[in-house]
Structures are given as structure tokens and as C-alpha cells.
């Protein structure tokens, strides 16, 4: 690793509020070490079952070290900078993976990919967008998600809403109907900042379009552009009208999800992992809840959908790279494993051989929404380099705290993003 790459990793890590350090994770013979962010409601128990199945099938043990989602973002960069990564770790496809590749911390997997015929296993759109970096493959997609407007069916029915909005005007009318019936339309839990990003993503995508958004993500457009100001003004209008719950920055995404489940709010813009959470607390998919696609705003703008791809990567200095490759192949190629994970986590499988019957009605709906879209883009903090993502995530939190300061917030974000890209 070059001194510059090591410095970039460390500077990014110390810029994040939470810092997690970890010692080296060394693999014994016949053992693969792995670290991941699937803890708590994100499927830790199910993942342990899958690792046990892998050991039964191959005789290779998996030494598992799960880390909380937020701490993982910082901790994995610290470990990369300290050259003490595990054999395998989970990571988000997109700019975050590219950032770690640029530090020479990941091992290419082209030979493993080709030897196992993964071109016939992984959906081409996912493979092209999530696995290829600088012409080489580095990541095996374990599952992917779609962000939609998830709602409480009973709450909408009680307000007399039977048709889901397709246009922005329809959506505003829907929110006004809910509010007039004494229901807060939208829950948002932005305590950890990232849940707010989906509002920014969709408003930019539905007004300025995916090409402009790509320029914003790579630094060739600015956060004080008119396009960004327009999207933020629309977001502010929703808040000013009282359509969002109060004190969103005090809640986590599960807090917001609970408010919708209880009927304290009607809907929340969230990824499909919410289905795994809601199913786990006894809600019936397609009965108690469903979703609608983020409505069209400007005619003629391509229909882009947003979501993350969760992947598995192998560290450049893995102690047991051969068995690590076997684990990655098992995780994506075994259709039973993929179907189990989809059910546990509320994910869509990147394996084209998983039958649609493995999904709940809501997840089948999500699959159709992705298939019918003009583009699939990674959510904000996976589409721009981590130092810039920190700027944006903090911008969203500041905005939710005081939308009246939006002009000052955008001016500061523009300046901070320019500096982050320059570094």
C-alpha cells in the first residue's frame, strides 16, 4: 500500500464520528475469517446458519466477527490502513469499494468468477454495475435492495386512499388527505444520517435526472447548483407543510419503521430490508404493508430506482484466499442460501436462478419495480467517495434539524465537498 493510499484511508477513518479499532484476525488452516455488518435485526442468526451449512459441505470453518453497521464503516477503513483485514468482509458496492481498491487492499477474483461460471449466475446488470472496478472483478453480490415508499395499508384505507400516487401532485394530495385525517404522512429516522439520503436521491433523480446526479457524485457538479437547490426546496416544502414526523434526527430507521407499523405515521421511504424487519415482528407482507414507487416529478426524466448492493470481498493479504474464494462462490451460487437470505433480510437475490416464488408478494413487487426501471443507481453514500459522503450525510442531518437554513447548509456543503474531492 502506498503512503498516499494509507493516508487517505486513515484520514477518512478519523473524519467519521465513531472509531472502531480491531486487532488482526488470523485464519488457521481450513478456516476463513470474515467480518460483516449484519447484526441484530439485519440477520446475524441466519448468517450463522449459512456459515454452518458451508462448513458441513466443505469442511472449512468460518470464524465470524460481526460489527455494528455504523461502526463498520469506520472500522474497516482503520483495519485496511493497518493492514489487518480479515480474509473476507462484507462491503457495499460502488464508490466505497472503489475507495478500498484504490488503497490496494482488495484481491481481484476474476479467476474464481470465471472458473465457477458466475456470468451465468449473477444478473448481468448487477454484475456490470457492482462487481467490476478498473476492468477487474472484486466483489460477489450477496443481495441487493430497492428503496420505495413503504406504507401501512390500514392507515391509508382508513383515510380513504385506495390508489397510490404516480405524480408529484398526486403525492402532495395524498399527504394532505392523511394530514387532514389526523395522520402524520411521513416517518423518517435520521439519527444515523443515512436514512435521509433516499429523499435527496429521489428528488435529484426525478428532477435533474441520473446523468446530472452522476456529475454531482463525481464532483463535476456542485451542491450549490440550481438543480440541487430545486430538489432541496421540494424537500423543505414537505417539511414546512407538516408532512414529516417531528424530531426525525432523534429516531433510528427502526424507530421510524415502528411508527408506521403502529399507525403513528402512514409511510416511510426505506430500503427493502424493512420487509425483513416488519416480517420479524409479525406484519403480513401484502396485507399489513406494501410500497409504491417514488412518484414521477418531471415528465421525460428517466425512471431511476435507488438501492445498495451488499457484497463480499477478499482482502489483498488474505491468509487463506483459496478457501475465501470457495466461501464467496457458495454464498452466491447456492440457490437455497440465496433464497434463505432473501427471506431473512428482505433482500433481492443477484442469482438469476432463484425462483420468484421464494419472495413474498411485496418483494415480488420490488423485483418488478427494479426490472421496469430505466436505471438502477446506488444510494448516495455508495455513489460518491466516503470523504464526500460524510459531507452529504452531515448536510442531510443539518437540514432535517433546521430546514430554514438550507441556503447556508448548501453553501457549506459545496465548499466542503470541493475540498474532499480535491484531497
N, C-alpha and C positions, 0 to 999 in steps of 0.2 A: 504494500500500500504506500502510495506517495505521501510525502509530508503534507502536501496541499489537501489531498483527499482525507487524511486523518484529521486535519484541522477543520475541514468542512463538517465532518461528522460530529466532532466534539463541539464545535460552535453551535450547530443545530441542536444538539442534545441539551446544552446548558441554557439555550434560549427557551426551552419548554418548561413550564412551571413545575411539573413533577419529575423528579430524577430518581431512577431506579438503577442500582448497580447490582451486578451478579458476578460471581466467580466463574472460572472456566467450567464447562460441562464436558467431561471427558467420556468417551464411549469405550466400553470394554469390548472384547471380541464377541461377535454375534449380538451386538446391541447398537441401537441407533438412539441418539439423543435428539430430543425435539422440544422446542419452546413454542407456545402459541397463546393467543388471546381469547380462546373460547372457554370462559369461566362462568360460573353461576348460571344465569338464565340462557347463556349462549351455548349450552350443550356439552359441558365438561363430562358428565356421566356417559353420554352417548359416545363421545370420542374415545373414552377409555375402553368401552366395549369394542369399538372398531379396532383399537390397537391390540386388544387381546385376540381378536379374530386373526389379525395379521401374524401375531406370534404363533398361534395354533397352526396356521397354514405354512409358515416359512421357518419357524424355529428361531426367528430373530426377535429379540426383546426390544421394546420401546421404552426408553427412560424419559418420562414426561415431566416437563416443568412449566405448568401454566402460569401466566402472568395477567393481572388485570388489564383490561382493554386500554385504559388511558396510560397506565404506567408502561405498557409495552411499547408505545410509540416512542418514548424517550429511551427506555432501557435497551432496546435492540440496537439503537444507534451507539449507545455507550459501549455495548459489547462488541459491536463491529469495530469501533475506534480502538478498543483494547485488544482486538484480535482474539476474542474468546467466545465466538459464536458457537452454538450447538451444531450438530450435523445438519439438522433440518429446522426451519422455523416457518411459521405462517406469516404471510405478508399480503398487503393489499396491492393488486396490480395497478400499474400506472406510474405516475411520477415518483412515488415513494420507492418503488422497485428500481426505477432508473437511477435514482439518487444513490442507492446502495451499490448498484452495479458500477456506477462511476467511481466508487471508492475501492473497486477491485475486491469486493467482499463476497461475491457470489460465483458459483460454479456453473458454467453452461451445461445444459442437459440434452443437447441435440442428439448425441449418440443414443442415449436412453430413449428419447422420444421416438426416434426412427426405428430402433430395434423392437419396440413394443407396438409399433403401428398406431401411434396416438393420433395421427392425422385422420384416421378412420373412427376415432373415439370422441375427440373433442370437436364441438361445433366450430366450424371454420371462422365464423365471425368473432367468437370468443378467443380462439387460438391466435388469430391475426392481431387482435387488439390488446390481448392480455399477456401473451407468452413471449412475444418477440421484442427484443431490445437490441439495437445496434446490429441487426441481422442474425442474432443468435437467440436460442430459446433458453430461458432461465426459470420459468415458473410453470407449475402444473396447477390449473384451476381446480379448486376443491368444491366450489359452489359459487353462485352469483346471485345478486339481489336486484330488485326493482323497487324504486320509490314511487309510491302512489298515495292517494288521499284515502286513508282507511277510516271508516265510519261505523258508528253504532246504528244498526238497522232500525231498532225500535225507536230510537230518538228521532230519526228522520221521518219515520212513518207517523209518529205522534204529532209532528209538525206539519203533516200533510204533504211531505216531499216524497214523490214516487219516481220521479225521473231525475237522473244525475246530470249535472251541468256539463255542457260541451263547450260553451263560450265563456269568456270572462264576464260578460254581462249576466249570463245565467248564474255564474258562481256568486257574484255580488248579490243577486236577488235571493239566492239560496241562503246566504249568510244573514241577510236582512230578515228573512222569514224565520230563521232559527232564533235570532235575537229577539224578535217581536213575540216569540213564544216562550221567552224566558230562558233560552238555552245559549250558552256561550258557543259560538260556532267552532272555534279552532283551539286545540290544545297544542302547546309547544313546551318541551322541556329542554332548555338550552343551557343548563348548568354546566355541562361539559362542552359547550360551544357547538360541537359538530352537528347536532340535530337541526340547527338553524340554517345550515348550508343549503338544504334542499329548497328552501324558499328562494334563496339567491339564485341557485342553479336554474330552477324552472322559469323564474321571471326573466332572467337574462336569455335563456334559450327560447322562450316563447315570444320575445320581443326583438332582440338583436340577432338571434339565431346561433347555431352551433359554430359557424365559421368565426363570428366575432368572439364568441366565448373562448375558442381555441387561442385567439390572439391575446385575450386577457390572461389566459393561463400561462402563455409563454413569454409574457412581458412586452409584446409588441402593441398592446393596447393598455390604457391607463384606467385606474379606478376613479378618476375624476372626469372621464368621458361622459358625454351626454347619454350614451346608451346605458351606462351604469346608473347614472342619476335617475333616469326614467324608471328603471326596474326598482330602485330603492324607493322612489316616490310612490309607486304602486303598493309596495310592501307597507310603507308608512300609512297609506290611506286605510288599509285593513286594520292596522293597529289603532289609528285615530277614531275609526268607527266603532271600536269596542268589540271587534270580531275575535281577538285573541284573548286567552286567559291572562289574568294579571300575574305579574312577577314570574314570567317564564324562566328567567335566569336562576330561579330558586329550585326548579324542578329538573329531574333527570328525564331521559326519554321514557323510562318505565313509569315514572310519576304521571307524565302526560298520557301514556297509554292507559293507565289505570283510570284517569279522569274520563276518558272516552268510554272505557268499559263500564264504568259506573253510571254513565249518562250525565256527568257533570259538564261535559263538552261533547260536541257532536262528532268531531273528526280530528285527525292528526296526519300531517304529511310525514311519512316514515317509510323505511325500507321493509321488505317482506319478512325480515326477521321478527317483526311484530306479530306475525301469524304464529310463529313458534311460541312466543311468549303468551299470547292470548289462548292458544290451544292448551298450553300448560296449566292455565288457571280455569279451564273448563268452558271456555267460549266455543261455540259451534261455528266453524267456517262456513260462510254462505248463508247462515241463519242469523247468528248474533252479530256478525260483522261482514263487511265486504269492502271494496275500494272502488274509486273511479279515477280515471286518468286526469292528470293536471290539465285543466281546460286550455283550449286554444285562446290566444290573446290577439295576435296579429295574423290576418289572413296571408297565406302564402309562405309563412315561415315553416321550415321543415319540422316535422314532429320528432323531436329527440326525447328519449327517455334516459333516466339517470339511475345509476346504481353502482355498487362496488363489486369487484371480483375478489373473493378470498382465495389465495393461492398458497402453495407450499414451494419453498426454495431450498437449495442446498448451499451451505457456506463454502467459500473457496478453500478453506483449510479444514474441511470436514475430516474427522478422524476415521470415519467409516463410510466413504462415499458410495461404495458398491451397494451396501445394504440400504443406504439412504435412497438410492435410486429405486430399489425394489419397493420401498415404502411408498414413494411418490406414485409409482405405477399402480400399486394396489389401490391407493386412495381414489384414483380417477378411473381405473379400468373396471373395477368390480362394481357391477350394476346394483347389487344388493347393498353394498356400502354406500353408494351414491344415493339410492332411494331412501335408505335409513337416515342419512344425514339431511336430506331434503325435508323429511318429516320432522326430525328433531329441531332443526334450526330455522325452518321456514325458508329454505333456500331453493333455488332452481339449479338443476344439475347441468354441468357443461358436457356431460356424457350423452351423446345423441342416442344411445341405446337404452336409456332409461325410459320406460313406458309412461305415458301421460297419466295412466291410472294410478301411478304412485303418488300423484299430487292431490291435494284437497281441491274442491271446486274453486276456492279463492286463488290458489296457486296456479291452477289451470287458466284462470282468468289473467293472471300476471304473465304467464307464458305467452298467451295470445297478444297481450299488450306489447311485449318486447318484440314478438315476431312481426307485428304490424307497424312498428316504428320505422322512421326513416334513418334514425341513427341511435346508437347506444353509447352514452358517454359516461365516464367515471365521475362520481360526485366530486365536488370542489376540492376537498383536501387530498384527493388522489390524482387530481388533474394538473396540479401545479407543484413545484418543488417544495419540500417540507418547510424551509425557512419562509417562503412566501405564504404557504398555507397557514402558518402561525399568524401572519399579518391579517389575513382574511377572517380566520376564525375569531380572532380578538375583535375585529371590526363588527362582526355579526353580534357578538355579545354586548359590545358597547351600544350598538344600535337598539337592541332589544331593551337595554337598560334605560335609554333616553333617545327615542326616535327624533325628537325635536332638534338634536344636534347632528343630523345626518350630513349636512354640508361639511361641517368641521371633521366629522368622522371619515368621510370620503377623502378629504384633502390630506389628512394624516395617513390614511391607508395608501394613497397614491405615492406619497413620499417614502413611506416605509417599504412598500413593495419594490419601488425602484432601487432602493438600497440593497434589499435582499437579493434581487436578481443580479445586481452588479457584483455582489460578493460570491 
